[in-house]
Amino acid sequence: MKAIAILLLVLVCSWTGVHIPPAIAADTVNGSQIFSFHCAGCHINGGNIVRRSKTLKKPALKKYGMDSLEAVTAIVTNGKSNMSAYKDRLTAQEIADVAAYVLEQAETNWR
């Protein structure tokens, strides 16, 4: 079912000329597992124990320009300030999976 939805999205986007980022094939179930192991210590339920205002909730992601797959992927990959870089700990696919998971959870307010 998920594969059919992705195929339909690809077809619609190709007809309308919309660019589909490579992370469309991300596995959010895998992203959830990666998040639980590597990220939840600081970002439990989308929060932030280090910098309380910089949560992973939709309003904060939007405010700080982190509301796209590219932005989340970049910060997970390279880190920033107190956020550690994960490029040496996670594969590119794992980073794409966790980035997609974060954005998916932000859309549902981390329910």
N, C-alpha and C positions, 0 to 999 in steps of 0.2 A: 504494500500500500504506500509506504514512504517513497519507494523507488518510482512509483507512478506519479506521485505528487511532484517529485523533483523533475521528472521528465516533462511533465506539463509546464512547470515553471520555466524550464530551459526553452521549451518550444515557444511559449508566450514571450519570453524575453528576447529570443532571437527574432521573432516577428516584429517586435516593437523597437529593436535596436538597443535594448537595455543590456549593459555589461554585467555579467555574473562573476563575482569574485571566486577564486579557486576554493575558498573555504565553504562553498555551498555543499560540498560533499562531506562536511564535518559530521562526526558522530557524537551527538550530545550525550548519549549514554556513557560513552568513553570519557567525554569531557567532564561529566559528573563525577566519575571515579577519580580522575586526575585532580579535579578541584578539591574533592574530599581529602585526598592525600597531601597535596602540595599547597593548597590555598586557604582551606577552611580555618586553619589556625589563626590567621589574621582577618579573614573575610567571612566569618561564620554568618550564614543567612544573608549574605550580601553586604554585611557591615564592614567596618574597618576599625580594628582595635588600636591602630597606631595614629591615624589621622581621621577622627570621627566624621568630618564633613566629606571626606573623599571615599564614599561608599561605592558599592557596585549596583546601587539602585538607579533606576532610569533617570530621575531628575539630576542626580550628581554626575552620572556619566555624560549626560547632555551638557551640563554646566561646564564641565572640564574638557569637553571635546573628545570624550572617550566612548562615544555611542555608535561606533562603527567596528566592523570586524577588523579593518586595517589598524585602527587605533588600539584596540584591545590586544591584537596580535603583536603589535610593536612593543607595547609596554610589558607584556609577558615575555617576549623574546629578549628585549634589551634592558628592562628594568628602568627605574627612574626614582630619584631621591631614596626613600626608604624601601621602595619596591625592588626586590631582588630580580636579577635577570635569570631566565630559565633556559636560554639557548643551549647551554651545556648540559642541562639535565633532562630536557624533553626534546622529542623529535619535532620537526615542523608540523607533522600531522597531529601530534598530541597538543601542540600549541593551538592549532586551528580548532581542534575539538573543544578545548577548554574555553577558547574565546567565544565560540558559538554557544556553548553552554551558558557562559556569563550573560551574553546578550539575551538568550532565551529566558533565563531566569529574571533578568531585569524587566522584561516585558510582562511577566506575571507577578512582579513585586516579590520575588523569591518565596513563593508559596510551596 
